[in-house]
Amino acid sequence: MEKMSAPKNDSGNNHRISGIVGFSIYTLGLFAAASLLQYVSIEPISSQLIAIIGTLAIWRYSWGMVHFCRSLIYRKIVFPDMRVQAEAGGNHLMPPHIYLLLTSFRINSETTILVYNAAILEAINCGIPATIIASIVESSDESLIKELFLRANPPEHVRLQFVRIPGTGKRDGLAQGFRAISRNMPAPDSLVAVIDGDSELEDGLIRKCAPFFSMMPKLGALTTDEDCDVEGSEIMTQWHQLRFAQRHILMSSMSLSCKVLTLTGRMSMFRADIITDPSFISHVETDSINHWRLGYFKFLTGDDKSTWYWIIKNGYDMIYVPDVLVHTIEHPPSKSFFKATSILMLRWFGNMLRINGRAITLGPARMGLFAWWCTLDQRVSMWTSLTGPTFAFFLSIKYSWAFVFIYLVWIGFTRWIMTLMMLSARPRVSWYYPFLMYYNQIWGSCIKTYSFFRLDRQSWTRQKTSIDRNLTGVQQMILNGSSLLLHGVAILVFITIVGLLSGVLELSFFGFQ
């Protein structure tokens, strides 16, 4: 099979909007609606309420602009200097050995061929000793990978090693792969690239990423940009593309502080002495939480969050390499857009929230003030993102339904601007983006609040592995009931606060004067 062509990142010049007709209609409709605002009266609303709404809006949108500006500074000013330095160093900055650890389970043969061909060619072309560690479950994968390796006719300094594991989850596969690398006794300053079985490396990735570890003694790990091919509908494809574009901006912003918010499992590169550290291996394999209400349970998913937490807890830096792409082959868990996106967000946000609490406790001194504040904002934003539509609903009840119209125009306008801002990260954006951004904000926040009270709910989208907590039916019923109760109370408190601020609810309603 042919290797996928690499899409251009933000260094491209041919910036355009896909579906320009749809975007033009959206723009014209938006400005037509905005022109009608002059006929909308908001006289009954108080200046105090306008100040409250304005403060919330300024907080959320200024925070987004901070990330956007930091991202531009990193991608356009800081990182280009880093790239020049890395290229000037040549072979002197390359490690003595590179290990490529790939984990594969229930991935179709076409994808496996693409992924391993790319990894093998990278190992051959990087110009340094390389070992490919294939952590696999099925014997058919071993036969196929061996055939691909022999067909590439690799030089002697490129080796292939297999680790056979039971299909008990990715964490076990990674841990066994880490132990296999440990048994090889890597030379000092060796590196390990941890790669998903559905992720195809860009040509030259190793030589583009490895030098940064020699340049930055405190660098523990790095990750790169991503793009994808999606086996699904056009809207599903655009949803993934939007996610990666937003990720590109956020990760670049974070990297300005030499921190990121996750070490993406699709491809992240680590120092070998971290990968072979017994405490790191144990942490990834058996990461768990002892929740005050949900009790003790191991983490099934979110290995990339576990590696990230260990790295940041132990004082290492992390960076994002924005000019290197990893191509992923996405297989949505359902043909239904709503169901597929809900399943994926439930997994991603659950992983984030399971680690979020312990990361916050590290404090700004350990994490760095900006990274710590961003971690805290992850917990706050799932409620503040719901404030806008809730306010609009309450204001429409107390004053006029015109406030719903005002809110929709505001949402349409801000998402129109955000879509154009995405052109700084991608040469092509879609007219779907304004709608998908709002969908992600509202439905994503709902899923975050749902996950926050149900941290024990975990599932893979590909694997059917699960963790048996040995709970009786009554115990599980009690946990489910308490989750539902606390979630309901939180929603009630949120609605009450917004209701009081909007003036629809008054303290006398609750028995206070």
C-alpha positions in Angstrom: 0.0 0.0 0.0 1.1 3.6 -0.7 2.2 5.7 2.2 -0.2 8.5 3.0 0.9 12.0 1.8 1.7 14.4 4.6 -0.7 17.2 4.9 0.9 20.6 5.4 0.8 22.2 8.8 0.6 25.9 9.6 3.7 26.7 7.6 1.7 26.3 4.4 0.7 29.4 2.3 -2.5 28.3 0.5 -4.9 29.0 3.3 -8.6 28.5 2.4 -12.0 27.4 3.7 -13.4 24.1 2.6 -17.1 24.5 1.7 -16.7 28.2 0.8 -20.3 28.4 -0.4 -21.7 27.1 2.9 -19.3 29.5 4.8 -20.4 32.4 2.7 -24.1 31.7 3.4 -23.3 31.4 7.1 -21.4 34.7 7.0 -24.2 36.5 5.2 -26.8 35.1 7.5 -24.8 36.1 10.5 -24.3 39.7 9.4 -28.0 39.9 8.4 -29.0 38.7 11.9 -26.5 41.1 13.5 -28.1 44.0 11.6 -31.4 43.2 13.3 -29.9 43.7 16.8 -30.5 47.5 16.5 -34.2 46.7 16.7 -33.8 44.6 19.9 -34.4 46.4 23.1 -32.6 45.3 26.3 -33.7 48.3 28.4 -35.0 46.2 31.3 -31.7 44.6 32.0 -29.7 46.2 34.8 -26.1 47.5 34.5 -25.1 45.1 37.3 -26.3 42.1 35.2 -24.5 43.4 32.1 -21.3 43.7 34.2 -21.7 40.1 35.4 -22.3 38.7 31.9 -19.5 40.8 30.4 -17.0 39.7 33.1 -17.8 36.0 32.3 -17.5 36.6 28.6 -14.2 38.5 28.9 -12.8 35.7 31.2 -13.6 32.9 28.7 -12.7 34.6 25.5 -9.6 36.4 26.8 -8.3 33.0 28.1 -8.7 31.7 24.5 -6.9 34.7 23.1 -4.0 34.1 25.6 -3.6 30.6 24.2 -3.8 31.8 20.7 -1.2 34.5 21.1 1.1 32.3 23.1 0.7 29.7 20.3 1.8 32.2 17.6 4.8 33.3 19.7 5.9 29.7 20.1 5.3 28.6 16.5 6.5 31.7 14.7 9.3 33.0 17.0 10.5 30.6 19.6 10.4 27.2 17.9 11.9 28.3 14.6 15.1 29.3 16.5 15.0 25.9 18.3 14.7 24.2 14.9 17.7 26.1 13.5 19.8 25.1 16.5 18.7 21.5 16.2 19.6 21.3 12.5 22.9 23.1 13.1 23.9 20.4 15.6 23.6 17.6 13.1 24.7 14.1 14.3 26.3 15.5 17.4 22.8 16.0 18.9 21.5 12.5 17.9 21.2 9.8 20.6 23.3 6.6 20.6 20.3 4.4 20.2 16.6 4.8 19.4 13.8 2.4 20.4 10.5 2.4 18.6 7.8 0.7 20.8 4.6 -0.1 18.9 1.5 -1.6 20.5 -1.0 -3.4 18.3 -4.3 -5.1 19.1 -7.3 -5.7 16.9 -6.0 -3.4 14.2 -6.7 -4.4 10.6 -3.8 -5.6 8.4 -4.0 -2.6 6.0 -3.4 -0.2 8.9 -0.7 -2.4 10.3 1.2 -2.4 7.0 1.1 1.4 6.8 2.2 1.8 10.4 5.0 -0.7 10.5 6.4 0.2 7.0 6.7 3.8 8.2 8.4 2.8 11.5 10.8 0.4 9.7 11.8 3.0 7.2 12.3 5.6 9.9 14.5 3.1 11.8 16.6 2.5 8.7 16.8 6.2 7.6 17.5 7.8 10.9 21.2 6.9 10.6 21.7 5.6 14.2 21.2 2.1 15.8 17.5 1.4 16.2 15.4 -1.3 17.7 11.8 -1.8 16.9 9.8 -3.4 19.8 6.5 -4.8 18.6 4.1 -5.4 21.5 1.5 -7.6 20.0 -1.2 -10.1 20.9 -2.0 -12.2 17.8 0.5 -14.5 16.0 -0.8 -13.3 12.7 0.5 -9.8 13.5 4.0 -11.3 14.2 4.1 -13.1 10.8 3.0 -9.9 9.0 5.5 -7.6 10.8 8.4 -10.1 10.2 7.6 -10.2 6.5 7.5 -6.3 6.3 10.8 -6.1 8.1 12.6 -8.6 5.9 11.2 -7.1 2.8 12.7 -3.7 3.8 16.2 -5.4 3.9 17.3 -3.4 7.0 21.0 -2.9 7.9 22.6 -4.7 10.8 22.1 -1.8 13.2 18.3 -2.0 12.9 16.8 -4.8 14.9 13.2 -6.2 15.4 12.1 -7.6 18.7 8.7 -9.0 19.6 6.8 -8.9 22.9 3.8 -11.2 23.1 1.2 -10.3 25.6 -2.4 -11.4 26.5 -5.1 -9.1 25.3 -5.6 -7.5 28.7 -5.2 -3.9 27.7 -2.8 -1.3 26.4 -1.3 -0.6 29.8 0.0 -4.2 30.1 1.3 -4.1 26.5 3.2 -0.9 27.3 4.6 -2.2 30.6 5.9 -5.4 28.9 7.4 -3.3 26.1 9.1 -1.1 28.7 10.6 -4.1 30.5 11.8 -5.5 27.2 13.7 -2.2 26.6 15.1 -2.4 30.1 16.5 -5.8 29.5 18.4 -4.4 26.5 20.2 -2.1 28.9 20.0 1.1 26.8 23.1 3.2 26.5 23.0 6.5 28.3 21.0 9.2 26.5 19.1 6.7 24.4 15.6 7.6 23.4 12.3 5.7 23.1 9.4 6.6 20.8 6.1 5.1 22.1 3.8 4.7 19.1 0.2 3.5 18.7 -0.5 0.7 16.3 -2.7 3.0 14.2 -0.2 5.9 13.9 2.1 6.4 10.9 5.3 8.3 11.4 6.3 11.1 9.1 9.5 10.8 7.1 12.4 12.1 9.1 10.5 12.2 12.4 13.4 10.8 14.5 16.0 13.2 13.2 13.6 16.1 13.7 12.7 15.2 17.3 15.7 13.5 18.9 18.1 16.6 18.9 15.9 18.5 21.4 16.8 16.0 24.2 20.5 16.9 23.8 19.7 20.6 23.6 17.5 20.6 26.7 18.9 18.6 29.6 15.7 18.8 31.6 13.5 17.6 28.7 11.8 14.3 29.7 9.5 13.8 26.8 8.0 15.4 23.7 5.0 14.9 21.4 4.1 16.1 17.9 1.4 17.4 15.7 -1.3 15.0 14.4 -3.4 14.6 11.4 -5.8 11.8 10.5 -7.7 9.8 7.9 -11.1 9.0 9.2 -13.2 6.0 8.2 -16.5 7.7 8.4 -18.8 10.5 7.2 -17.6 14.0 6.2 -18.8 15.6 9.4 -16.9 12.9 11.4 -13.8 13.7 9.5 -14.2 17.4 10.1 -14.8 16.9 13.8 -11.5 15.1 14.1 -9.7 17.7 12.0 -11.1 20.5 14.2 -9.9 18.6 17.3 -6.4 18.3 16.0 -6.3 22.0 14.9 -7.4 23.1 18.3 -4.9 20.7 19.9 -2.1 22.3 17.7 -2.9 25.7 19.1 -3.2 24.6 22.7 -0.1 22.4 22.7 2.0 25.2 21.2 0.7 27.6 23.8 1.6 25.2 26.6 5.0 24.4 25.1 6.0 28.0 25.5 6.2 27.1 29.2 8.1 23.9 28.5 5.0 21.9 29.5 2.1 20.2 27.8 -1.2 18.9 29.1 -0.8 15.4 27.8 1.8 13.1 26.2 -0.3 11.9 23.4 -0.3 8.1 23.2 -0.3 8.2 19.3 3.4 9.2 19.4 5.5 10.6 22.2 9.3 10.4 22.6 10.9 9.8 26.0 14.4 9.5 27.5 15.2 5.8 27.9 16.2 6.2 31.5 12.6 7.3 32.2 11.1 4.4 30.3 13.3 1.9 32.1 12.7 3.4 35.6 10.8 0.7 37.6 8.6 3.3 39.3 7.6 4.7 35.9 6.8 1.2 34.5 4.8 0.3 37.6 2.9 3.6 37.5 1.8 3.1 33.9 0.9 -0.5 34.5 -1.0 -0.2 37.7 -2.0 3.5 38.0 -5.1 3.8 40.2 -7.1 6.0 42.4 -8.6 5.6 45.9 -11.7 7.9 45.6 -13.4 9.0 48.8 -16.8 7.8 47.4 -16.1 5.4 44.5 -13.4 3.5 46.4 -10.2 2.0 44.9 -10.0 1.2 41.2 -7.3 0.8 38.6 -7.1 2.9 35.5 -8.0 1.0 32.4 -7.5 3.8 29.8 -5.5 7.1 29.9 -2.0 5.7 29.8 -0.9 9.0 28.1 -2.2 10.9 31.1 -0.3 8.5 33.5 3.0 9.0 31.7 2.4 12.8 31.7 1.7 12.9 35.4 4.9 10.9 36.3 7.0 13.2 34.1 5.6 16.4 35.5 5.7 15.1 39.1 9.4 14.2 38.8 10.3 17.7 37.6 11.0 17.1 33.9 10.1 19.5 31.1 8.0 18.6 28.1 7.7 20.2 24.7 5.5 20.1 21.6 7.1 19.8 18.1 4.7 21.7 15.8 6.5 21.0 12.5 6.4 17.2 12.7 3.3 15.2 11.9 2.1 11.8 12.9 -0.7 10.4 10.8 -3.4 8.5 12.5 -6.1 6.2 11.1 -9.3 6.8 13.0 -12.0 4.2 13.3 -15.1 5.8 14.9 -16.8 3.5 17.3 -20.2 4.0 15.6 -21.6 5.2 12.3 -23.8 7.7 14.2 -22.0 11.0 14.6 -23.6 11.7 18.0 -23.0 8.3 19.4 -19.4 8.1 18.1 -18.4 11.5 19.4 -20.1 10.9 22.8 -18.2 7.6 23.3 -14.9 9.2 22.4 -15.4 12.3 24.5 -16.6 10.2 27.4 -13.2 8.3 27.3 -11.0 11.3 26.7 -12.6 13.5 29.4 -12.8 10.7 31.9 -9.0 10.2 31.4 -8.4 13.9 31.9 -10.5 14.2 35.1 -9.1 11.0 36.7 -5.6 12.6 36.6 -6.7 16.3 36.9 -7.3 16.3 40.7 -3.9 14.8 41.7 -2.1 17.2 39.2 -3.7 20.2 40.8 -2.4 19.1 44.2 1.2 19.3 42.8 0.8 23.0 43.0 2.2 25.8 40.8 5.7 25.5 42.3 6.1 22.0 40.9 4.1 22.3 37.7 4.8 25.9 36.8 2.1 28.6 37.3 0.7 28.6 33.8 0.5 24.8 33.4 -1.1 24.5 36.9 -3.6 27.3 36.1 -4.5 25.5 32.9 -5.1 22.3 34.8 -7.3 24.1 37.2 -9.2 25.7 34.4 -10.0 22.2 33.0 -12.1 21.6 36.0 -13.7 25.1 36.0 -14.4 25.4 32.3 -16.8 22.5 32.2 -19.2 24.7 34.2 -18.4 28.2 32.8 -18.9 26.9 29.3 -22.5 26.1 30.2 -23.1 29.5 31.8 -23.8 31.3 28.5 -26.8 29.3 27.3 -28.2 29.0 30.9 -28.0 32.8 31.3 -29.7 33.3 27.9 -32.5 31.0 28.9 -33.1 32.8 32.3 -32.9 36.2 30.7 -35.4 35.2 28.1 -37.8 34.1 30.9 -37.4 37.3 32.9 -37.2 39.9 30.2 -37.7 38.8 26.6 -37.0 35.9 24.2 -34.9 38.5 22.3 -32.0 37.5 24.6 -32.0 34.0 22.9 -31.6 35.8 19.6 -28.8 38.0 20.9 -27.1 35.0 22.4 -27.3 33.0 19.1 -25.9 36.0 17.2 -23.0 36.3 19.7 -22.3 32.6 19.4 -22.4 32.7 15.6 -20.0 35.7 15.5 -17.5 34.4 18.0 -17.3 31.0 16.3 -17.0 32.7 13.0 -13.9 34.5 14.3 -12.5 31.3 15.9 -12.9 29.4 12.6 -10.8 32.1 10.8 -8.2 31.9 13.7 -7.9 28.1 12.9 -6.3 29.2 9.6 -3.2 30.0 11.7 -2.9 26.3 12.5 -4.1 24.6 9.4 -4.0 25.6 5.7 -7.6 24.5 5.3 -10.6 24.8 7.6 -14.2 23.7 7.1 -17.5 25.7 7.2 -18.6 23.0 9.7 -16.2 24.4 12.3 -18.5 27.0 13.9 -21.2 24.4 14.5 -18.8 21.8 15.7 -17.1 24.2 18.1 -20.4 25.0 19.7 -21.3 21.3 19.8 -18.0 20.5 21.5 -18.5 23.3 24.0 -22.0 22.4 25.1 -22.2 18.7 24.7 -18.6 18.3 25.7 -19.2 20.2 28.9 -22.2 18.1 29.7 -20.1 14.9 29.3 -17.3 16.4 31.5 -19.8 17.0 34.3 -21.2 13.5 33.8 -17.7 12.0 33.9 -16.6 14.0 36.9 -19.1 12.2 39.1 -18.5 8.8 37.5 -14.7 8.5 37.4 -15.0 4.7 37.8 -16.7 4.4 34.4 -14.1 3.3 31.9 -14.1 1.6 28.5 -12.0 1.2 25.4 -13.5 1.9 22.0 -11.5 -1.0 20.3 -10.7 -3.4 23.1 -13.4 -5.2 25.2 -11.2 -5.3 28.2 -12.6 -4.3 31.6 -11.7 -4.2 35.2 -13.6 -6.3 37.7 -13.9 -4.4 41.0 -15.6 -7.4 42.7 -18.6 -5.2 43.7 -21.9 -6.8 44.6 -25.1 -5.7 42.8 -26.1 -3.7 45.8 -22.7 -2.0 46.1 -22.8 -1.0 42.5 -26.4 0.3 42.8 -25.3 2.5 45.8 -22.4 3.9 43.8 -24.6 4.6 40.8 -27.2 6.2 43.0 -24.7 8.4 44.8 -23.2 9.5 41.5 -26.6 10.4 40.2 -27.5 12.3 43.4 -24.3 14.3 43.6 -24.5 15.1 39.9 -28.0 16.3 40.3 -27.2 18.4 43.3 -24.3 20.0 41.4 -26.5 20.9 38.4 -29.1 22.3 40.8 -26.5 24.5 42.5 -25.2 25.7 39.2 -28.7 26.6 37.9 -29.5 28.3 41.2 -26.4 30.5 41.1 -27.0 31.5 37.5 -30.7 32.1 38.3 -29.8 34.3 41.2 -27.2 36.3 39.1 -29.8 36.7 36.3 -32.4 37.9 38.8 -34.9 35.3 37.8 -34.5 33.6 41.2 -34.5 35.6 44.4 -33.3 34.6 47.9 -36.8 35.0 49.2 -37.7 32.0 47.1 -35.4 29.9 49.3 -36.8 31.4 52.6 -34.3 34.3 52.9 -35.2 38.0 52.9 
